[in-house]
Amino acid sequence: MCPAETLVYFGTYTRGDSTSEGIYVAKLDAVNGALPQPRLAAEADNPSYVAIAPGGKFVVVANQKTGNIVSLKIESMTGALSTTESEINVGAPVNVRFIKRSQHASHRRP
């Protein structure tokens, strides 16, 4: 991938009248801001939030309607996503956030 390009992932609602199939990816050109037509990166059931993990090798996906969070591996050349078989059930997640340990430790209560 060219240094001037950034992968952009976004989840879509897949139920009801939607024709969406899950998580899509596009390569944003950071020089001119061009964002081409996205392509399917992975099929998923209502991925409501997608976050790229620190290091850029994985995405973590919150699936609000199915009540789970999954991690997917990023294929570095194409941006396609593949399963890691890692999943947790947490109710109805709507967001995922990565916090550095030093930041987390400074917010602890005595």
Beta strands, then each sheet from edge to edge (+ up, - down):
strand 1: 5-11
strand 2: 22-29
strand 3: 39-43
strand 4: 49-52
strand 5: 58-63
strand 6: 68-74
strand 7: 81-89
sheet 1: 1+ 2- 3+
sheet 2: 4+ 5- 6+ 7-
end
